[in-house]
């Protein structure tokens, strides 16, 4: 394994806020968060796996499709891509009232490592929800000054998206709390299910000969792995 030069340092940033609703309403709001016209950079999310373990904790894994202009410094390495992918894993523990989500990039994984962690936990005697957002990234392009600019651009983009997300989460949580008190079910908006043809295979650079396939529920000829199997 190649060790990064001394001038390449992992960038880390943390944002904490309080959502003024109980944890049950805030965690419900998360699953209603997308699709959303105010958070239009997230285009789709496919569930790869979901199960409840023996301790009654919900585990989920999703593939997230993001469509957003990449930072200018990364464009020369992006092969012209405007859509990119990340894997999100989540753990929901209703007993302790904690939900943890961790997201890592797949696209550009040869150029940068970007990891996001979101934690929702009950606080203030159950009346509010503490939200903690953590982001860290490190450039794998070991060029002086270029590495710094890439990491700074990624942190700025992530902070902007996170701020918008917190605002929308707070508004959704308050709406769900109001509807719960009025005994009205929250409004769930779902993406339409679309199955592309087998020719629509996405090779995500720089992963060599690895295929991400969104097709019918059957094994893909290039691999026995079926991302829709649960």
C-alpha positions in Angstrom: 0.0 0.0 0.0 1.4 3.4 -1.0 1.6 5.8 1.9 0.4 9.4 1.2 3.1 12.1 1.3 3.4 14.2 4.4 1.7 17.2 2.7 -1.5 15.2 2.3 -3.7 15.5 5.4 -7.1 14.1 6.1 -9.6 17.0 6.3 -12.4 16.6 8.9 -15.3 18.8 9.7 -18.3 18.4 12.1 -21.6 20.2 12.4 -24.0 19.7 15.3 -27.6 20.9 15.6 -30.8 20.2 17.5 -34.0 19.2 15.7 -36.9 20.4 17.8 -39.0 17.1 17.5 -38.8 13.7 19.2 -36.5 11.1 17.6 -39.3 9.1 16.2 -40.5 12.0 14.1 -36.9 13.0 13.0 -36.0 9.4 12.0 -39.3 9.1 10.0 -38.5 12.4 8.3 -35.2 11.0 7.1 -36.9 8.3 5.1 -39.2 11.0 3.6 -36.3 13.2 2.7 -35.8 12.2 -1.0 -36.9 12.9 -3.7 -37.0 16.6 -2.9 -37.0 19.6 -5.2 -35.0 21.5 -2.7 -32.3 18.8 -2.6 -32.3 18.0 -6.3 -28.7 16.8 -6.3 -29.8 13.4 -5.1 -31.5 11.8 -8.1 -32.2 8.3 -6.9 -31.5 5.7 -4.2 -31.6 1.9 -4.8 -31.9 -0.4 -1.8 -29.2 -3.1 -2.1 -29.9 -4.9 1.2 -32.2 -4.4 4.2 -32.8 -6.7 7.2 -33.6 -6.7 10.9 -31.1 -8.4 13.1 -31.7 -10.5 16.2 -31.4 -7.4 18.4 -34.3 -5.8 16.4 -32.0 -3.2 14.8 -32.7 -2.3 11.2 -29.8 -2.4 8.8 -30.0 -1.0 5.3 -27.6 -0.5 2.4 -28.4 1.8 -0.5 -26.7 3.0 -3.7 -27.2 6.8 -4.0 -27.1 8.5 -7.4 -26.0 12.2 -7.2 -26.1 14.6 -10.1 -24.2 17.8 -9.4 -21.3 19.7 -11.0 -18.0 18.5 -9.6 -15.5 21.0 -8.2 -13.6 22.7 -10.9 -10.3 21.3 -9.7 -11.7 17.8 -10.1 -13.1 18.2 -13.6 -9.9 17.3 -15.4 -10.0 13.9 -13.6 -13.8 13.4 -13.9 -13.9 12.1 -17.6 -16.8 14.6 -18.1 -19.1 12.9 -15.5 -21.8 14.9 -13.9 -23.5 11.9 -12.1 -21.7 9.9 -9.5 -22.4 7.3 -6.9 -22.0 6.6 -3.2 -22.9 3.7 -0.9 -24.9 4.5 2.2 -25.2 2.1 5.1 -27.6 2.8 8.0 -28.4 1.4 11.4 -31.6 2.2 13.2 -32.0 1.2 16.9 -35.5 2.1 18.0 -34.8 0.8 21.5 -32.0 3.3 22.2 -33.4 5.8 19.7 -30.2 6.2 17.7 -29.9 6.2 13.9 -26.5 6.2 12.2 -25.8 6.6 8.5 -22.4 6.3 6.9 -21.8 7.2 3.2 -18.7 6.7 1.1 -18.0 7.6 -2.5 -17.6 5.0 -5.3 -17.1 7.3 -8.2 -13.7 9.1 -8.1 -12.5 6.6 -5.5 -9.2 6.5 -7.2 -8.8 10.3 -6.8 -10.4 11.0 -3.4 -11.8 9.3 -0.4 -14.8 11.0 1.0 -16.8 9.7 4.0 -19.9 11.2 5.6 -21.5 10.1 8.9 -24.8 11.4 10.2 -26.1 10.5 13.7 -29.6 11.2 15.0 -30.1 10.5 18.7 -32.7 11.4 21.2 -31.9 14.2 23.7 -33.4 16.5 26.2 -35.6 13.8 27.8 -36.9 12.7 24.4 -38.4 16.0 23.4 -35.6 16.8 20.8 -33.2 15.1 18.5 -29.5 15.8 18.4 -28.1 15.7 14.8 -24.4 15.3 14.2 -22.8 15.5 10.8 -19.2 14.5 10.3 -17.3 14.7 7.0 -13.8 13.7 6.2 -11.9 13.5 2.9 -8.4 12.9 1.6 -7.0 13.4 -1.8 -5.3 10.5 -3.5 -3.8 12.8 -6.1 -0.4 13.5 -4.5 0.5 16.8 -6.1 1.4 19.7 -3.8 -1.2 22.5 -3.7 -3.5 20.5 -5.9 -4.3 18.1 -3.1 -5.2 21.0 -0.8 -7.5 22.6 -3.4 -9.3 19.3 -4.0 -10.0 18.7 -0.3 -11.0 22.3 0.3 -13.5 22.2 -2.6 -15.0 18.9 -1.4 -15.4 20.2 2.2 -17.1 23.4 0.9 -19.5 21.4 -1.3 -20.3 18.9 1.4 -20.9 21.7 4.0 -23.3 23.5 1.5 -25.3 20.3 0.9 -25.3 19.4 4.6 -26.7 22.9 5.6 -29.5 22.5 3.1 -30.2 19.0 4.4 -30.4 20.2 8.0 -32.9 22.9 7.0 -35.1 20.4 5.0 -34.9 17.8 7.8 -36.1 20.2 10.4 -39.0 21.3 8.2 -40.0 17.7 7.4 -39.7 16.7 11.0 -41.9 19.5 12.2 -44.5 18.6 9.5 -44.5 14.9 10.5 -44.9 15.9 14.1 -47.8 18.1 13.3 -49.5 15.4 11.1 -49.0 12.8 13.8 -50.7 15.0 16.3 -53.5 15.5 13.8 -53.7 11.7 13.2 -52.8 12.3 9.5 -50.3 10.1 7.8 -47.1 11.8 6.5 -46.9 12.3 2.8 -44.4 9.9 1.3 -43.1 10.8 -2.2 -41.3 7.9 -3.9 -39.2 7.7 -7.1 -40.9 5.8 -9.9 -39.3 2.5 -10.5 -37.5 2.3 -13.8 -35.6 -0.6 -15.2 -33.0 0.3 -17.9 -32.0 -2.2 -20.5 -29.0 -4.5 -20.1 -27.0 -2.2 -22.4 -27.3 0.6 -19.8 -24.3 -0.6 -17.7 -22.4 2.0 -15.9 -18.6 1.5 -15.5 -17.7 3.8 -12.6 -14.1 5.0 -13.1 -11.6 4.2 -11.8 -12.9 0.8 -10.8 -11.5 -1.6 -13.4 -14.0 -3.9 -15.0 -16.5 -3.7 -12.1 -20.1 -3.2 -13.1 -22.9 -1.5 -11.4 -26.1 -2.8 -13.0 -29.6 -1.5 -12.5 -31.7 -4.0 -14.5 -34.4 -6.6 -14.0 -34.3 -9.0 -11.1 -32.0 -11.5 -12.6 -28.2 -12.1 -12.5 -26.2 -10.0 -14.8 -24.0 -11.9 -17.3 -20.8 -10.2 -16.2 -21.3 -11.3 -12.6 -23.4 -13.5 -10.4 -24.1 -10.6 -8.1 -27.6 -9.3 -8.1 -27.9 -5.9 -6.4 -31.7 -6.3 -6.0 -31.5 -9.5 -3.9 -32.4 -9.0 -0.3 
